[in-house]
Amino acid sequence: MSLFVAIAVGAGVAVVLAPIVLGAVGFNPAGIAAGSYAAFWMSADAIANGGGVAAGSLFSLLQSAGMAGLSWVATAVVGIVGGAVTGIVVYLANFI
């Protein structure tokens, strides 16, 4: 498989899987799913911050993405990172 094809496939897979993974860990359109990893993280974050989740934190960004979906900028970043990681893995696999 060509390196460029691998990068394109990796970017596409990352963009498709990002919302699925967000939902799987508990960031849903209706909010944080009870008993999920996201609920545990939210509880720990609230305890650490004196009762609330800090605005602009990674948790709040993921919660927004889970509720409203990924913005076009976030989708582009996920695609770029997914493609880059796949490209690096495929390139390094040539040396094994």
C-alpha positions in Angstrom: 0.0 0.0 0.0 1.3 3.4 -0.9 2.2 5.7 1.9 -0.2 8.4 0.6 -3.1 5.9 0.4 -2.4 4.9 4.0 -2.4 8.5 5.1 -5.7 9.1 3.4 -7.3 6.0 4.9 -6.0 6.8 8.3 -7.4 10.4 8.1 -10.8 9.0 7.0 -11.0 6.4 9.6 -10.1 8.9 12.4 -12.8 11.3 11.2 -15.4 8.5 11.2 -14.4 7.0 14.5 -14.0 10.2 16.5 -17.8 10.7 17.2 -18.2 6.9 17.9 -15.3 6.9 20.4 -16.7 10.1 22.1 -20.1 8.3 22.5 -18.5 5.1 23.7 -16.7 6.9 26.6 -19.9 8.7 27.6 -19.9 12.1 25.8 -23.4 11.9 24.2 -25.8 14.4 22.6 -27.9 14.3 25.7 -25.0 15.0 28.0 -22.7 12.8 30.1 -23.9 9.2 30.3 -24.3 8.0 33.9 -21.8 5.4 35.0 -19.5 6.1 32.1 -15.8 7.0 32.0 -16.8 10.6 31.2 -19.0 10.7 34.4 -16.0 9.4 36.4 -13.7 12.0 34.9 -16.3 14.8 35.4 -16.6 13.9 39.1 -12.9 13.8 39.6 -12.5 17.1 37.7 -15.3 18.8 39.7 -13.7 17.6 43.0 -10.3 18.9 41.9 -11.7 22.3 40.8 -13.8 23.0 43.9 -17.2 21.8 42.5 -17.2 22.5 38.8 -15.5 21.7 35.6 -13.2 24.5 34.3 -14.4 26.3 31.2 -12.0 25.6 28.3 -10.6 22.4 29.8 -10.1 19.3 27.7 -13.2 17.8 29.4 -15.4 20.7 28.5 -14.2 20.6 24.9 -14.9 16.9 24.6 -18.3 17.4 26.2 -19.2 20.1 23.7 -18.0 17.8 20.9 -20.1 15.0 22.2 -23.2 17.2 22.5 -23.0 19.3 19.4 -20.7 17.2 17.2 -17.2 18.1 15.9 -16.7 21.5 14.3 -15.1 21.6 10.9 -11.8 22.7 12.6 -11.9 19.8 15.0 -12.8 17.4 12.2 -9.8 18.7 10.2 -7.5 18.3 13.2 -8.7 14.8 13.8 -8.1 13.9 10.2 -4.6 15.5 10.1 -3.6 13.7 13.3 -5.1 10.4 12.2 -3.4 10.6 8.8 -0.1 11.6 10.4 -0.1 8.8 12.9 -1.0 6.2 10.2 1.7 7.6 7.9 4.3 7.3 10.6 3.2 3.7 11.5 3.2 2.6 7.8 6.6 4.2 7.2 8.2 2.6 10.3 6.6 -0.8 9.4 8.8 -0.8 6.3 11.8 -1.2 8.5 10.5 -4.2 10.5 
